[in-house]
Amino acid sequence: MSPRGGSPKGRVIVSASASQIERRGAGPITPKGRERRAKILAAARAVFETKGFLDARVADIVAEAGVAQGTFYTYFDSKEAVFKEVAQSVIETMMDNLHTDRVLDVDPVERIRLAMWRFVDAFRPNAVMIGLIEQVGTFTPEMRQLRLALRESFVDRTARGIQRMQADGIADPEVDPVLFAEVLGAMVDQTCYIWFFLGKEFDPRETVETLTLVWARGIGIKDV
């Protein structure tokens, strides 16, 4: 236990002014402020990806961003707060990259193959942060919910795709589209986690072809 008014060993506590607290709630209101905040977020992501969440410090982030520690606390009240925002940005970016409004007029197996490539290409550049979100999610419910939100977005879109193929007589009508989307989505997600976060080497083309084959056969497409 630290003395009253002191701080735990190895941790610096910075008291926020009223204006800092107000700015955190409202966000930066000038172009310069927005630019500075974005710079801190980019620096934070670089530090988290290099050091991990537990070993990263606010001091590392401000050094990477080239700003004073007081500037950091103008926009974020802790390492946890900036991690949450970086994580939210990563999830939103991945969701955007996975999204497509077009139902392509191609062979259904090719449609699945393109979806596999879309997931791989969206996961690859964000793999380290996705892995960190999973790790932090083991002790932070908010991060766990963020991670689940990404999966649920993918599952929801996948289930709708399976339902369309069932309606077109392509997929097995007895398949539960939501449950199969969960199970097959977990297969793709875990493969990418092992591949890009844990670093196991896979041949990209062979891996996508295998994911496509298992997916197509799983939902009952006969001509694979």
Helices and strands as residue ranges (DSSP letters): H 18-26, H 31-55, H 58-65, H 69-75, H 79-98, H 108-123, G 124-126, H 127-137, H 141-167, H 177-192, I 193-197, H 204-218
